[in-house]
Amino acid sequence: MKQKLITSAISAAILATASLTATAYEQDDLIIRAGIATVDPNDDSSVLSVEGLGGNVPGTGVGVDSDTQLGITATYMLTAKIGVELLAATPFEHDISAKGLGGFGVSEIGSVEHLPPTLSLQYYLADPSSIFQPYVGAGINYTLILDESLSGEIKTQLGATDIELDDSIGLSLQAGFDYSLGENWLVNASIWYIDIETDAEIDSAVGKIEVDVDIDPWVYMFSVGYKF
């Protein structure tokens, strides 16, 4: 009896594995994934250049915080092992903090809202029939600035009236994996490193304030997907 139970359990496991591996990746497959995406800046900046203070102000700079939104990717398989993926998301919003401006009563500069669509060419490392599909990728990112706003502090203390940030184009690197749940469903975890650089310009009562910002974020995404 015990041997029959063991045999039945092994048979069930084999059938379950077979059902998972039946959804092999093939040319012309379309894989849609949706989940939680976090943009975590690895930021650095130049010192602030303040026109009314004679140019560069030593010890100053800016910082950018992280944000989490709904992320969506769509991958079209050119072959069973090569795909092209587009990363999209709902708009991310980041607060911009000030460094070295405490003497002016300014700790926050404002916030920025943006979209970072990223197009990547991917290579899938495993056999196309495997339930575990790790991949690597490289591509290009276009960060579109949607909106910028100033903090009340910088408006009050420095008489700031307007802020503008430039859009950015840069390279990206990616790694991730899909794990099949059978019946074309899968779970995914992925990470990108994206080169994002922007120039910020602020109009204020002390003259024009300028700073170059390297945001260079890590982007993490955990999602559920479906293969069509």
Buried (B, 14 or more C-beta within 10 A) or exposed (E): EEEEEEEEEEEEEEEEEEEBBEBBBEEEBEBBBBBEBBBBBEBBBBBBBBEEBEEEBEEBBBBBBBBBBBBBBBBBBBEBBBBBBBBBBEBBBBBBBBBBBEEBEBBBBBBBBBBBEBBBBBEBBBEBBBBEBBBBBEBBBBBEBEEBEBBEBBBEBBEBEEBEBEEBEBEBBBBBBBBBBBEBEBBBBBBBBBBBBBEBBBBBEBBEBBBBBBBBBBBBBBBEBBBE
